[in-house]
């Protein structure tokens, strides 16, 4: 670890945190992970082995990034986001080594909303927004925005169901309402979007 502007955090001796990175309290960074200078990581996060956090990446509080995940410039994770092992973010739509794209308008930021989960080996194409508490299945390739509470799977990923914020599958009745085992209600709108009742 070179140094950090963060408060108390736990960084493995074999991790590299560049000067200028900001890391929140009680965040754990494991071995072979590299955090770049302008990265911002919130409190109570866990970054597993061999994670890369590039310049300009923002990670909220209570996020869990599993082994072998690279977060390229333009990725924003809100609070309580889970990134499964070896999942992939991209940040350029049509990459070419001969003609770099970062200045040509082909670069797209990606936003992952609060409580979303991304399964192992999934790929998130740049420019995507994953909605609040959405769930991306392992191995899925996400090429378009994912609505809040939606479960997506496949290549390309399609909505295959809905899930509450705690991870229960939602079964909607004829009126478009669902209730979880712990009593929380959800409603499915005519536009296909799900909202938590009382929110």
C-alpha positions in Angstrom: 0.0 0.0 0.0 1.5 3.3 -1.0 -0.9 5.5 1.0 -4.5 6.6 1.1 -6.6 9.5 2.2 -9.0 7.2 3.8 -10.0 6.7 7.4 -9.4 3.4 9.1 -9.5 0.5 6.7 -7.8 -2.9 6.3 -5.5 -3.4 3.3 -3.5 -6.6 2.7 0.2 -6.0 2.4 0.1 -7.5 -1.2 -2.5 -5.0 -2.3 -1.6 -1.7 -4.0 -3.6 1.5 -3.1 -2.3 4.5 -5.0 -1.9 8.0 -3.5 -5.2 9.9 -3.9 -7.5 7.0 -3.5 -10.3 7.5 -0.9 -11.3 4.5 1.1 -14.0 4.4 3.7 -13.9 3.1 7.3 -13.8 -0.6 7.9 -13.4 -1.5 4.2 -11.3 -4.6 3.6 -9.0 -4.9 0.5 -7.4 -8.3 -0.1 -4.2 -9.4 -1.8 -3.3 -8.6 -5.4 -5.9 -5.9 -5.6 -5.0 -2.5 -7.2 -6.9 0.7 -6.4 -6.1 3.6 -8.6 -5.5 7.2 -7.5 -8.9 8.8 -8.2 -11.0 5.9 -7.1 -13.5 6.4 -4.3 -14.6 3.4 -2.2 -17.2 3.7 0.6 -17.3 2.3 4.1 -17.8 -1.3 5.2 -16.9 -2.7 1.7 -15.0 -5.9 0.9 -12.8 -6.2 -2.2 -11.6 -9.7 -2.9 -8.4 -11.1 -4.4 -7.2 -9.6 -7.7 -9.7 -6.8 -8.0 -8.9 -3.7 -10.0 -10.6 -0.3 -9.3 -9.7 2.2 -12.0 -9.5 6.0 -11.8 -12.9 7.7 -11.6 -14.7 4.6 -10.2 -17.1 5.2 -7.3 -18.1 2.4 -5.0 -20.8 3.1 -2.3 -21.0 1.7 1.2 -21.5 -2.0 2.1 -20.5 -3.3 -1.3 -19.0 -6.7 -1.9 -16.7 -7.2 -4.9 -15.7 -10.8 -5.3 -12.4 -12.1 -6.7 -11.1 -11.2 -10.2 -13.5 -8.3 -10.9 -12.2 -5.2 -12.8 -14.1 -1.9 -12.4 -13.1 0.3 -15.3 -13.4 4.1 -15.5 -17.0 5.2 -15.6 -18.4 2.5 -13.3 -20.5 3.7 -10.4 -21.8 1.3 -7.7 -24.3 2.6 -5.3 -24.7 1.2 -1.7 -25.1 -2.6 -1.0 -24.1 -3.8 -4.5 -22.8 -7.4 -4.9 -20.4 -8.3 -7.8 -19.9 -12.0 -8.2 -16.6 -13.7 -9.0 -15.0 -12.9 -12.4 -18.0 -10.8 -13.6 -17.0 -8.2 -16.2 -17.8 -4.5 -16.7 -16.9 -2.9 -20.1 -16.4 0.8 -20.8 -16.2 1.1 -24.6 -18.8 -0.1 -27.0 -16.5 -0.9 -30.0 -13.0 -1.2 -28.7 -10.1 -1.0 -31.2 -6.4 -0.8 -30.3 -5.5 1.1 -33.5 -8.2 3.7 -32.9 -8.7 4.4 -29.2 -12.3 5.2 -28.3 -12.2 7.2 -25.0 -12.2 10.5 -26.9 -14.5 9.5 -29.8 -17.9 9.5 -28.0 -17.9 5.6 -27.8 -17.1 5.6 -24.1 -20.2 5.0 -21.9 -20.5 5.1 -18.0 -22.3 2.3 -16.2 -24.4 2.7 -13.0 -25.4 -0.1 -10.6 -28.2 1.1 -8.3 -28.6 0.3 -4.6 -29.0 -3.3 -3.6 -28.4 -4.8 -7.1 -26.6 -8.2 -7.4 -24.5 -9.4 -10.4 -23.8 -13.1 -10.6 -20.4 -14.8 -11.4 -19.1 -14.5 -14.9 -21.8 -12.1 -16.0 -20.9 -9.3 -18.5 -22.3 -5.8 -18.2 -21.9 -3.9 -21.5 -21.1 -0.2 -20.9 -23.7 2.4 -20.8 -26.1 0.2 -18.8 -28.1 1.1 -15.7 -28.9 -1.8 -13.4 -32.0 -0.8 -11.4 -32.4 -0.9 -7.6 -32.3 -4.5 -6.2 -32.1 -6.0 -9.7 -30.5 -9.4 -10.0 -28.3 -10.5 -12.9 -27.9 -14.3 -13.2 -24.5 -16.0 -13.5 -23.1 -15.9 -17.0 -25.7 -13.4 -18.3 -24.7 -10.8 -20.9 -26.5 -7.5 -20.2 -26.9 -5.3 -23.2 -29.7 -2.9 -22.0 -31.0 -1.3 -18.9 -32.4 -3.6 -16.2 -35.5 -2.4 -14.3 -35.7 -2.2 -10.5 -36.3 -5.6 -8.8 -36.0 -7.5 -12.2 -34.2 -10.8 -12.6 -32.4 -11.2 -15.9 -30.7 -14.2 -17.4 -29.4 -15.4 -20.7 -27.4 -14.1 -23.7 -28.5 -11.4 -24.3 -30.1 -11.1 -20.8 -33.9 -10.9 -20.7 -36.3 -10.4 -17.7 -37.2 -13.8 -16.3 -38.9 -12.7 -13.1 -38.8 -10.3 -10.2 -37.2 -10.4 -6.8 -37.7 -8.4 -3.6 -34.9 -6.5 -1.9 -34.2 -9.5 0.4 -33.9 -11.9 -2.5 -37.3 -13.7 -2.5 -39.0 -14.4 -5.9 -42.1 -12.3 -6.3 -45.4 -13.9 -7.5 -47.9 -11.3 -8.7 -51.6 -11.8 -8.5 -54.1 -10.7 -11.1 -54.1 -7.2 -9.7 -50.4 -6.9 -10.1 -49.6 -7.2 -6.4 -47.2 -9.5 -4.5 -46.4 -10.0 -0.8 -43.2 -11.4 0.6 -43.0 -14.0 3.5 -42.1 -11.1 5.8 -45.1 -9.0 4.8 -43.7 -6.4 2.4 -45.9 -5.6 -0.6 -44.8 -4.9 -4.2 -46.8 -3.9 -7.2 -46.2 -4.5 -10.9 -47.1 -1.5 -13.0 -48.6 -1.6 -16.5 -45.2 -0.5 -17.8 -43.6 -3.7 -16.4 -41.8 -1.8 -13.6 -42.0 -3.1 -10.0 -42.2 -0.7 -7.0 -42.1 -1.4 -3.3 -45.4 -0.5 -1.6 -45.0 2.2 1.1 -41.7 3.4 -0.3 
